[in-house]
Amino acid sequence: MRRTALVAWGLALVGLWIVGSAATWLPRAWLPDVTLLVAVALGLRVPGALGLATAWAVGGTADLLSGGPLGQHALLDLGAWLLTRVGVHRVDLARGVVLVPFVATLSALQLLGQWALTGIPGLGREVFAIAIPQALVNAVVALAFQRLLEGLSGRVDPDDPGPGSLRIDAATGLR
């Protein structure tokens, strides 16, 4: 699990670098929120205190790079991880048909969280012109992030079973 958490944090660093580089060519509305997507992928894959700490670290990294209020992304990504962990126990979030609307809803909740924490002047047309396309981009890219984290963590941590897999230990038998 630790290796999976480190891979997720590394994926967040690379994703933030790519999105930051692409920001000069693409409109802000069409860039995904990498830390939200990594927090959701972590929520699907890494439970417990390790997932909590990694989600906080991913958000903290975004805080350091964004220049905004420190702790805002960390708190919002922590909330996204917690909601994903709750959702994993209620529905099968690993399925794309469930994950896409879930991530779109989380994107909307993050917008409200940013509004509450930073006091965006008003939720007018300009804000929604950015938020709606970004929620759609996040929802579509979430599937790729989930698959990418599963693929990378399978390479670095072969002992970690994937979500939904049955782990059979041959050393323990029935008596």
TIRO-2110 file (N, C-alpha, C; in Angstrom, 1 decimal):
// TIRO-2110
0.8, -1.2, 0.0, N, 1, A
0.0, 0.0, 0.0, CA, 1, A
0.9, 1.3, 0.0, C, 1, A
2.0, 1.2, 0.7, N, 2, A
2.8, 2.4, 0.7, CA, 2, A
3.4, 2.8, -0.6, C, 2, A
3.7, 1.7, -1.4, N, 3, A
4.2, 2.0, -2.7, CA, 3, A
3.1, 2.6, -3.6, C, 3, A
1.9, 2.1, -3.5, N, 4, A
0.8, 2.6, -4.2, CA, 4, A
0.6, 4.1, -3.9, C, 4, A
0.7, 4.4, -2.6, N, 5, A
0.5, 5.8, -2.1, CA, 5, A
1.6, 6.7, -2.7, C, 5, A
2.8, 6.2, -2.7, N, 6, A
3.9, 7.0, -3.3, CA, 6, A
3.7, 7.1, -4.8, C, 6, A
3.3, 6.1, -5.5, N, 7, A
3.0, 6.2, -6.9, CA, 7, A
1.9, 7.3, -7.2, C, 7, A
0.9, 7.3, -6.3, N, 8, A
-0.2, 8.3, -6.5, CA, 8, A
0.3, 9.7, -6.3, C, 8, A
1.2, 9.9, -5.3, N, 9, A
1.8, 11.2, -5.1, CA, 9, A
2.6, 11.6, -6.3, C, 9, A
3.4, 10.7, -6.8, N, 10, A
4.2, 10.9, -8.0, CA, 10, A
3.4, 11.2, -9.2, C, 10, A
2.3, 10.5, -9.4, N, 11, A
1.3, 10.8, -10.4, CA, 11, A
0.7, 12.2, -10.3, C, 11, A
0.5, 12.6, -9.1, N, 12, A
0.0, 14.0, -8.9, CA, 12, A
1.0, 15.0, -9.2, C, 12, A
2.3, 14.8, -8.9, N, 13, A
3.4, 15.7, -9.3, CA, 13, A
3.5, 15.8, -10.8, C, 13, A
3.5, 14.7, -11.5, N, 14, A
3.7, 14.7, -12.9, CA, 14, A
2.4, 15.4, -13.5, C, 14, A
1.2, 15.0, -13.0, N, 15, A
0.0, 15.6, -13.5, CA, 15, A
-0.1, 17.1, -13.3, C, 15, A
0.4, 17.6, -12.2, N, 16, A
0.4, 19.1, -11.9, CA, 16, A
1.4, 19.7, -12.9, C, 16, A
2.5, 19.1, -13.1, N, 17, A
3.5, 19.7, -14.1, CA, 17, A
2.9, 19.7, -15.5, C, 17, A
2.3, 18.7, -15.9, N, 18, A
1.7, 18.6, -17.3, CA, 18, A
0.6, 19.7, -17.4, C, 18, A
-0.3, 19.7, -16.4, N, 19, A
-1.4, 20.7, -16.5, CA, 19, A
-0.9, 22.1, -16.4, C, 19, A
0.1, 22.4, -15.6, N, 20, A
0.7, 23.7, -15.5, CA, 20, A
1.4, 24.1, -16.9, C, 20, A
2.0, 23.1, -17.5, N, 21, A
2.6, 23.4, -18.8, CA, 21, A
1.5, 23.6, -19.9, C, 21, A
0.4, 22.9, -19.9, N, 22, A
-0.6, 23.0, -20.9, CA, 22, A
-1.5, 24.3, -20.6, C, 22, A
-1.4, 24.9, -19.5, N, 23, A
-2.2, 26.0, -19.2, CA, 23, A
-1.9, 27.2, -20.1, C, 23, A
-0.7, 27.2, -20.7, N, 24, A
-0.4, 28.3, -21.6, CA, 24, A
-1.1, 28.2, -22.9, C, 24, A
-1.5, 27.0, -23.3, N, 25, A
-2.1, 26.7, -24.6, CA, 25, A
-3.6, 26.5, -24.5, C, 25, A
-4.1, 25.9, -23.4, N, 26, A
-5.5, 25.5, -23.3, CA, 26, A
-6.2, 26.5, -22.4, C, 26, A
-7.5, 26.7, -22.6, N, 27, A
-8.3, 27.4, -21.6, CA, 27, A
-8.4, 26.7, -20.3, C, 27, A
-8.5, 27.5, -19.2, N, 28, A
-8.5, 26.9, -17.9, CA, 28, A
-9.7, 25.9, -17.7, C, 28, A
-10.8, 26.1, -18.4, N, 29, A
-12.0, 25.3, -18.3, CA, 29, A
-11.7, 23.9, -18.8, C, 29, A
-10.8, 23.7, -19.7, N, 30, A
-10.5, 22.4, -20.3, CA, 30, A
-9.4, 21.7, -19.7, C, 30, A
-8.9, 22.1, -18.6, N, 31, A
-7.8, 21.4, -17.9, CA, 31, A
-8.4, 20.7, -16.7, C, 31, A
-8.0, 19.4, -16.5, N, 32, A
-8.5, 18.7, -15.4, CA, 32, A
-7.9, 19.1, -14.0, C, 32, A
-8.6, 18.9, -13.0, N, 33, A
-8.1, 19.1, -11.6, CA, 33, A
-7.4, 17.8, -11.2, C, 33, A
-6.1, 17.8, -11.4, N, 34, A
-5.3, 16.6, -11.2, CA, 34, A
-5.4, 16.1, -9.7, C, 34, A
-5.4, 17.0, -8.8, N, 35, A
-5.3, 16.6, -7.4, CA, 35, A
-6.7, 16.0, -7.0, C, 35, A
-7.8, 16.5, -7.5, N, 36, A
-9.1, 15.8, -7.3, CA, 36, A
-9.1, 14.4, -7.8, C, 36, A
-8.6, 14.3, -9.0, N, 37, A
-8.6, 12.9, -9.7, CA, 37, A
-7.7, 11.9, -8.9, C, 37, A
-6.6, 12.4, -8.4, N, 38, A
-5.7, 11.5, -7.7, CA, 38, A
-6.3, 11.2, -6.3, C, 38, A
-7.0, 12.2, -5.7, N, 39, A
-7.7, 11.9, -4.4, CA, 39, A
-8.8, 10.8, -4.6, C, 39, A
-9.5, 10.9, -5.7, N, 40, A
-10.5, 9.9, -6.0, CA, 40, A
-9.9, 8.5, -6.3, C, 40, A
-8.8, 8.5, -7.1, N, 41, A
-8.1, 7.2, -7.3, CA, 41, A
-7.5, 6.7, -6.0, C, 41, A
-7.0, 7.5, -5.2, N, 42, A
-6.6, 7.0, -3.8, CA, 42, A
-7.7, 6.5, -3.0, C, 42, A
-8.8, 7.2, -3.0, N, 43, A
-10.0, 6.7, -2.3, CA, 43, A
-10.5, 5.3, -2.8, C, 43, A
-10.3, 5.1, -4.0, N, 44, A
-10.7, 3.8, -4.6, CA, 44, A
-9.7, 2.7, -4.2, C, 44, A
-8.5, 3.0, -4.0, N, 45, A
-7.4, 2.0, -3.8, CA, 45, A
-6.7, 2.0, -2.5, C, 45, A
-6.6, 3.1, -1.8, N, 46, A
-5.8, 3.1, -0.6, CA, 46, A
-6.6, 3.5, 0.6, C, 46, A
-7.0, 2.6, 1.5, N, 47, A
-7.8, 2.9, 2.7, CA, 47, A
-7.0, 3.3, 3.9, C, 47, A
-7.6, 3.8, 4.9, N, 48, A
-7.0, 4.0, 6.2, CA, 48, A
-6.2, 5.3, 6.2, C, 48, A
-5.3, 5.3, 7.3, N, 49, A
-4.5, 6.5, 7.6, CA, 49, A
-3.6, 6.8, 6.4, C, 49, A
-3.1, 5.8, 5.8, N, 50, A
-2.1, 6.0, 4.7, CA, 50, A
-2.8, 6.8, 3.5, C, 50, A
-4.0, 6.4, 3.2, N, 51, A
-4.7, 7.1, 2.1, CA, 51, A
-5.1, 8.5, 2.5, C, 51, A
-5.5, 8.7, 3.8, N, 52, A
-5.8, 10.0, 4.3, CA, 52, A
-4.5, 10.9, 4.2, C, 52, A
-3.4, 10.4, 4.7, N, 53, A
-2.2, 11.2, 4.7, CA, 53, A
-1.7, 11.5, 3.2, C, 53, A
-1.9, 10.6, 2.3, N, 54, A
-1.5, 10.8, 0.9, CA, 54, A
-2.4, 11.8, 0.3, C, 54, A
-3.7, 11.7, 0.5, N, 55, A
-4.6, 12.7, -0.1, CA, 55, A
-4.3, 14.1, 0.5, C, 55, A
-3.9, 14.2, 1.7, N, 56, A
-3.5, 15.5, 2.3, CA, 56, A
-2.2, 16.0, 1.7, C, 56, A
-1.3, 15.1, 1.4, N, 57, A
0.0, 15.5, 0.8, CA, 57, A
-0.2, 15.9, -0.6, C, 57, A
-1.1, 15.2, -1.3, N, 58, A
-1.3, 15.6, -2.7, CA, 58, A
-1.9, 17.0, -2.8, C, 58, A
-2.9, 17.3, -1.9, N, 59, A
-3.5, 18.6, -1.8, CA, 59, A
-2.5, 19.7, -1.4, C, 59, A
-1.7, 19.3, -0.4, N, 60, A
-0.6, 20.2, 0.1, CA, 60, A
0.4, 20.6, -1.0, C, 60, A
0.7, 19.6, -1.9, N, 61, A
1.6, 19.9, -3.0, CA, 61, A
0.9, 20.9, -3.9, C, 61, A
-0.4, 20.7, -4.2, N, 62, A
-1.1, 21.7, -5.1, CA, 62, A
-1.1, 23.1, -4.4, C, 62, A
-1.3, 23.1, -3.1, N, 63, A
-1.3, 24.4, -2.4, CA, 63, A
0.1, 25.1, -2.6, C, 63, A
1.1, 24.4, -2.4, N, 64, A
2.5, 25.0, -2.6, CA, 64, A
2.7, 25.5, -4.0, C, 64, A
2.2, 24.8, -5.0, N, 65, A
2.4, 25.2, -6.4, CA, 65, A
1.5, 26.3, -6.9, C, 65, A
0.3, 26.4, -6.3, N, 66, A
-0.7, 27.3, -6.8, CA, 66, A
-0.6, 28.7, -6.3, C, 66, A
0.0, 28.9, -5.2, N, 67, A
0.1, 30.3, -4.7, CA, 67, A
-1.1, 30.8, -4.0, C, 67, A
-2.1, 30.0, -3.9, N, 68, A
-3.3, 30.4, -3.2, CA, 68, A
-3.2, 30.2, -1.7, C, 68, A
-4.3, 30.2, -1.0, N, 69, A
-4.3, 30.0, 0.5, CA, 69, A
-3.8, 28.6, 0.8, C, 69, A
-2.8, 28.5, 1.7, N, 70, A
-2.3, 27.2, 2.1, CA, 70, A
-3.3, 26.4, 2.9, C, 70, A
-3.5, 25.2, 2.5, N, 71, A
-4.4, 24.3, 3.1, CA, 71, A
-5.7, 24.1, 2.4, C, 71, A
-6.0, 25.0, 1.4, N, 72, A
-7.3, 24.9, 0.8, CA, 72, A
-7.4, 23.6, -0.1, C, 72, A
-6.5, 23.4, -0.9, N, 73, A
-6.5, 22.2, -1.8, CA, 73, A
-6.4, 20.9, -0.9, C, 73, A
-5.5, 21.0, 0.1, N, 74, A
-5.4, 19.9, 1.0, CA, 74, A
-6.7, 19.5, 1.7, C, 74, A
-7.4, 20.5, 2.2, N, 75, A
-8.7, 20.2, 2.8, CA, 75, A
-9.7, 19.7, 1.8, C, 75, A
-9.8, 20.3, 0.6, N, 76, A
-10.8, 19.9, -0.4, CA, 76, A
-10.4, 18.5, -0.9, C, 76, A
-9.1, 18.2, -1.1, N, 77, A
-8.8, 16.8, -1.5, CA, 77, A
-9.0, 15.8, -0.5, C, 77, A
-8.8, 16.2, 0.8, N, 78, A
-9.1, 15.3, 1.9, CA, 78, A
-10.6, 14.9, 1.9, C, 78, A
-11.4, 16.0, 1.7, N, 79, A
-12.9, 15.7, 1.6, CA, 79, A
-13.2, 14.8, 0.5, C, 79, A
-12.6, 15.0, -0.7, N, 80, A
-12.9, 14.2, -1.8, CA, 80, A
-12.5, 12.7, -1.6, C, 80, A
-11.3, 12.5, -0.9, N, 81, A
-10.9, 11.2, -0.5, CA, 81, A
-11.9, 10.5, 0.4, C, 81, A
-12.4, 11.3, 1.4, N, 82, A
-13.3, 10.8, 2.4, CA, 82, A
-14.7, 10.4, 1.7, C, 82, A
-15.1, 11.3, 0.9, N, 83, A
-16.4, 11.0, 0.2, CA, 83, A
-16.2, 9.8, -0.8, C, 83, A
-15.1, 9.6, -1.4, N, 84, A
-14.8, 8.5, -2.2, CA, 84, A
-14.8, 7.2, -1.4, C, 84, A
-14.2, 7.2, -0.2, N, 85, A
-14.2, 6.1, 0.7, CA, 85, A
-15.6, 5.7, 1.1, C, 85, A
-16.4, 6.7, 1.4, N, 86, A
-17.8, 6.4, 1.8, CA, 86, A
-18.5, 5.8, 0.6, C, 86, A
-18.3, 6.4, -0.6, N, 87, A
-18.9, 5.9, -1.8, CA, 87, A
-18.5, 4.5, -2.2, C, 87, A
-17.3, 4.1, -1.9, N, 88, A
-16.8, 2.8, -2.2, CA, 88, A
-17.6, 1.7, -1.4, C, 88, A
-18.0, 2.1, -0.2, N, 89, A
-18.7, 1.1, 0.7, CA, 89, A
-20.2, 1.1, 0.3, C, 89, A
-20.7, 2.1, -0.4, N, 90, A
-22.1, 2.1, -0.8, CA, 90, A
-22.4, 1.6, -2.2, C, 90, A
-21.6, 2.0, -3.2, N, 91, A
-21.7, 1.6, -4.6, CA, 91, A
-20.4, 1.1, -5.1, C, 91, A
-20.5, 0.5, -6.3, N, 92, A
-19.2, 0.1, -7.0, CA, 92, A
-18.7, 1.2, -7.8, C, 92, A
-17.8, 2.0, -7.2, N, 93, A
-17.3, 3.2, -7.9, CA, 93, A
-16.2, 2.8, -8.9, C, 93, A
-15.8, 1.6, -8.9, N, 94, A
-14.8, 1.2, -9.9, CA, 94, A
-15.4, 1.1, -11.3, C, 94, A
-16.7, 1.0, -11.4, N, 95, A
-17.4, 1.0, -12.7, CA, 95, A
-17.5, 2.4, -13.2, C, 95, A
-17.2, 2.5, -14.5, N, 96, A
-17.2, 3.9, -15.1, CA, 96, A
-18.5, 4.6, -15.1, C, 96, A
-19.6, 3.8, -15.3, N, 97, A
-20.9, 4.4, -15.3, CA, 97, A
-21.3, 5.0, -14.0, C, 97, A
-20.7, 4.6, -12.9, N, 98, A
-20.9, 5.2, -11.6, CA, 98, A
-19.8, 6.3, -11.3, C, 98, A
-18.6, 6.0, -11.7, N, 99, A
-17.5, 6.9, -11.4, CA, 99, A
-17.6, 8.3, -12.1, C, 99, A
-18.1, 8.3, -13.3, N, 100, A
-18.2, 9.5, -14.0, CA, 100, A
-19.1, 10.6, -13.4, C, 100, A
-20.4, 10.2, -13.1, N, 101, A
-21.2, 11.2, -12.4, CA, 101, A
-20.7, 11.5, -11.0, C, 101, A
-20.1, 10.6, -10.3, N, 102, A
-19.6, 10.8, -9.0, CA, 102, A
-18.5, 11.9, -9.0, C, 102, A
-17.6, 11.8, -10.0, N, 103, A
-16.5, 12.8, -10.1, CA, 103, A
-17.0, 14.2, -10.5, C, 103, A
-18.0, 14.2, -11.4, N, 104, A
-18.7, 15.4, -11.8, CA, 104, A
-19.3, 16.1, -10.6, C, 104, A
-19.9, 15.3, -9.8, N, 105, A
-20.5, 15.9, -8.5, CA, 105, A
-19.5, 16.4, -7.6, C, 105, A
-18.4, 15.6, -7.4, N, 106, A
-17.3, 16.1, -6.6, CA, 106, A
-16.7, 17.4, -7.1, C, 106, A
-16.6, 17.5, -8.4, N, 107, A
-16.1, 18.8, -9.0, CA, 107, A
-17.0, 20.0, -8.6, C, 107, A
-18.3, 19.8, -8.6, N, 108, A
-19.2, 20.8, -8.2, CA, 108, A
-19.1, 21.1, -6.7, C, 108, A
-18.9, 20.1, -5.9, N, 109, A
-18.7, 20.3, -4.5, CA, 109, A
-17.4, 21.0, -4.2, C, 109, A
-16.3, 20.7, -5.0, N, 110, A
-15.1, 21.5, -4.8, CA, 110, A
-15.2, 22.9, -5.2, C, 110, A
-16.0, 23.2, -6.2, N, 111, A
-16.3, 24.6, -6.5, CA, 111, A
-17.0, 25.3, -5.4, C, 111, A
-17.9, 24.7, -4.8, N, 112, A
-18.6, 25.3, -3.6, CA, 112, A
-17.7, 25.4, -2.4, C, 112, A
-16.8, 24.4, -2.3, N, 113, A
-15.8, 24.5, -1.2, CA, 113, A
-14.8, 25.6, -1.4, C, 113, A
-14.4, 25.8, -2.6, N, 114, A
-13.5, 26.9, -2.9, CA, 114, A
-14.2, 28.3, -2.7, C, 114, A
-15.4, 28.3, -3.0, N, 115, A
-16.2, 29.5, -2.8, CA, 115, A
-16.4, 29.8, -1.3, C, 115, A
-16.6, 28.8, -0.5, N, 116, A
-16.8, 29.0, 0.9, CA, 116, A
-15.4, 29.3, 1.6, C, 116, A
-14.3, 28.8, 1.1, N, 117, A
-13.0, 29.0, 1.8, CA, 117, A
-12.3, 30.3, 1.3, C, 117, A
-12.5, 30.7, 0.1, N, 118, A
-11.8, 31.9, -0.4, CA, 118, A
-12.7, 33.1, -0.6, C, 118, A
-14.0, 32.8, -0.7, N, 119, A
-14.9, 33.9, -0.9, CA, 119, A
-14.9, 34.5, -2.3, C, 119, A
-15.0, 33.6, -3.3, N, 120, A
-15.1, 34.0, -4.7, CA, 120, A
-16.3, 35.1, -4.7, C, 120, A
-16.1, 36.2, -5.3, N, 121, A
-17.0, 37.3, -5.3, CA, 121, A
-18.5, 36.9, -5.6, C, 121, A
-18.7, 36.1, -6.5, N, 122, A
-20.0, 35.6, -6.8, CA, 122, A
-20.0, 34.4, -7.7, C, 122, A
-21.0, 33.6, -7.6, N, 123, A
-21.0, 32.4, -8.5, CA, 123, A
-21.9, 32.8, -9.7, C, 123, A
-21.3, 33.6, -10.6, N, 124, A
-21.9, 34.1, -11.8, CA, 124, A
-21.6, 33.3, -13.0, C, 124, A
-21.9, 33.9, -14.1, N, 125, A
-21.7, 33.2, -15.4, CA, 125, A
-20.3, 32.9, -15.7, C, 125, A
-19.4, 33.8, -15.3, N, 126, A
-18.0, 33.6, -15.6, CA, 126, A
-17.5, 32.3, -14.8, C, 126, A
-17.9, 32.2, -13.6, N, 127, A
-17.5, 31.0, -12.8, CA, 127, A
-18.0, 29.7, -13.4, C, 127, A
-19.3, 29.7, -13.7, N, 128, A
-19.9, 28.5, -14.2, CA, 128, A
-19.4, 28.2, -15.7, C, 128, A
-19.0, 29.2, -16.4, N, 129, A
-18.4, 29.0, -17.7, CA, 129, A
-17.1, 28.2, -17.6, C, 129, A
-16.4, 28.3, -16.5, N, 130, A
-15.2, 27.5, -16.3, CA, 130, A
-15.6, 26.2, -15.6, C, 130, A
-16.5, 26.2, -14.6, N, 131, A
-16.7, 25.1, -13.7, CA, 131, A
-17.4, 23.9, -14.5, C, 131, A
-18.4, 24.2, -15.3, N, 132, A
-19.1, 23.2, -16.0, CA, 132, A
-18.2, 22.4, -17.0, C, 132, A
-17.5, 23.0, -17.9, N, 133, A
-16.6, 22.2, -18.7, CA, 133, A
-15.5, 21.5, -17.9, C, 133, A
-15.0, 22.1, -16.8, N, 134, A
-14.0, 21.4, -16.0, CA, 134, A
-14.6, 20.2, -15.3, C, 134, A
-15.8, 20.3, -14.9, N, 135, A
-16.4, 19.1, -14.3, CA, 135, A
-16.6, 18.0, -15.3, C, 135, A
-16.9, 18.3, -16.5, N, 136, A
-17.0, 17.3, -17.6, CA, 136, A
-15.6, 16.7, -17.9, C, 136, A
-14.6, 17.5, -18.0, N, 137, A
-13.3, 17.0, -18.3, CA, 137, A
-12.8, 16.1, -17.1, C, 137, A
-13.0, 16.6, -15.9, N, 138, A
-12.7, 15.7, -14.7, CA, 138, A
-13.4, 14.4, -14.8, C, 138, A
-14.6, 14.4, -15.1, N, 139, A
-15.4, 13.1, -15.1, CA, 139, A
-14.8, 12.2, -16.2, C, 139, A
-14.5, 12.7, -17.3, N, 140, A
-13.9, 11.8, -18.4, CA, 140, A
-12.5, 11.3, -18.1, C, 140, A
-11.7, 12.2, -17.5, N, 141, A
-10.3, 11.9, -17.3, CA, 141, A
-10.2, 11.0, -16.0, C, 141, A
-11.2, 11.0, -15.2, N, 142, A
-11.1, 10.2, -14.0, CA, 142, A
-10.9, 8.7, -14.3, C, 142, A
-11.6, 8.2, -15.3, N, 143, A
-11.4, 6.8, -15.7, CA, 143, A
-10.0, 6.5, -16.1, C, 143, A
-9.3, 7.4, -16.8, N, 144, A
-7.9, 7.2, -17.2, CA, 144, A
-7.0, 7.3, -16.0, C, 144, A
-7.3, 8.2, -15.0, N, 145, A
-6.4, 8.2, -13.8, CA, 145, A
-6.6, 6.9, -13.0, C, 145, A
-7.8, 6.4, -12.9, N, 146, A
-8.0, 5.2, -12.1, CA, 146, A
-7.2, 4.1, -12.8, C, 146, A
-7.4, 3.9, -14.1, N, 147, A
-6.7, 2.8, -14.8, CA, 147, A
-5.1, 3.0, -14.7, C, 147, A
-4.7, 4.2, -14.8, N, 148, A
-3.2, 4.5, -14.8, CA, 148, A
-2.7, 4.2, -13.4, C, 148, A
-3.4, 4.6, -12.3, N, 149, A
-2.9, 4.2, -11.0, CA, 149, A
-2.9, 2.7, -10.7, C, 149, A
-3.9, 2.1, -11.2, N, 150, A
-4.0, 0.6, -11.1, CA, 150, A
-2.8, -0.1, -11.8, C, 150, A
-2.6, 0.4, -13.0, N, 151, A
-1.5, -0.2, -13.8, CA, 151, A
-0.1, 0.1, -13.2, C, 151, A
0.1, 1.3, -12.7, N, 152, A
1.4, 1.6, -12.1, CA, 152, A
1.6, 1.0, -10.8, C, 152, A
0.6, 0.9, -10.0, N, 153, A
0.7, 0.3, -8.7, CA, 153, A
0.8, -1.2, -8.8, C, 153, A
0.3, -1.8, -9.8, N, 154, A
0.5, -3.3, -10.0, CA, 154, A
1.9, -3.6, -10.4, C, 154, A
2.6, -2.6, -11.0, N, 155, A
4.0, -2.9, -11.4, CA, 155, A
5.0, -2.7, -10.2, C, 155, A
4.7, -1.7, -9.3, N, 156, A
5.6, -1.5, -8.2, CA, 156, A
5.2, -2.3, -6.9, C, 156, A
4.0, -2.7, -6.8, N, 157, A
3.6, -3.4, -5.6, CA, 157, A
2.8, -4.7, -6.0, C, 157, A
3.4, -5.8, -6.4, N, 158, A
2.7, -6.9, -6.9, CA, 158, A
2.0, -7.7, -5.8, C, 158, A
2.3, -7.4, -4.6, N, 159, A
1.6, -8.1, -3.5, CA, 159, A
0.3, -7.4, -3.1, C, 159, A
0.0, -6.2, -3.7, N, 160, A
-1.2, -5.5, -3.4, CA, 160, A
-2.3, -6.0, -4.4, C, 160, A
-3.3, -6.6, -4.0, N, 161, A
-4.4, -7.0, -4.9, CA, 161, A
-5.1, -5.8, -5.4, C, 161, A
-5.6, -5.8, -6.6, N, 162, A
-6.4, -4.7, -7.1, CA, 162, A
-7.8, -4.7, -6.4, C, 162, A
-8.5, -3.6, -6.7, N, 163, A
-9.9, -3.6, -6.1, CA, 163, A
-10.8, -4.6, -6.7, C, 163, A
-11.5, -5.3, -5.9, N, 164, A
-12.4, -6.3, -6.3, CA, 164, A
-11.8, -7.6, -6.6, C, 164, A
-10.5, -7.8, -6.4, N, 165, A
-9.9, -9.1, -6.6, CA, 165, A
-9.9, -9.9, -5.4, C, 165, A
-9.9, -11.2, -5.6, N, 166, A
-10.0, -12.2, -4.5, CA, 166, A
-8.5, -12.7, -4.2, C, 166, A
-8.1, -12.5, -3.0, N, 167, A
-6.7, -12.9, -2.6, CA, 167, A
-6.8, -14.2, -1.9, C, 167, A
-6.1, -15.2, -2.5, N, 168, A
-6.1, -16.5, -1.9, CA, 168, A
-4.7, -16.8, -1.4, C, 168, A
-4.5, -17.1, -0.1, N, 169, A
-3.3, -17.4, 0.5, CA, 169, A
-3.1, -18.9, 0.6, C, 169, A
-2.2, -19.5, -0.1, N, 170, A
-2.0, -21.0, -0.2, CA, 170, A
-1.5, -21.5, 1.1, C, 170, A
-0.9, -20.7, 2.0, N, 171, A
-0.2, -21.2, 3.2, CA, 171, A
-1.2, -21.6, 4.2, C, 171, A
-2.4, -21.0, 4.2, N, 172, A
-3.4, -21.3, 5.2, CA, 172, A
-4.4, -22.3, 4.6, C, 172, A
-4.6, -23.4, 5.2, N, 173, A
-5.6, -24.3, 4.7, CA, 173, A
-6.8, -24.5, 5.7, C, 173, A
-7.8, -25.1, 5.2, N, 174, A
-8.9, -25.4, 6.1, CA, 174, A
-8.6, -26.6, 7.0, C, 174, A
-9.1, -26.6, 8.2, N, 175, A
-8.8, -27.7, 9.1, CA, 175, A
-10.1, -28.2, 9.6, C, 175, A
END
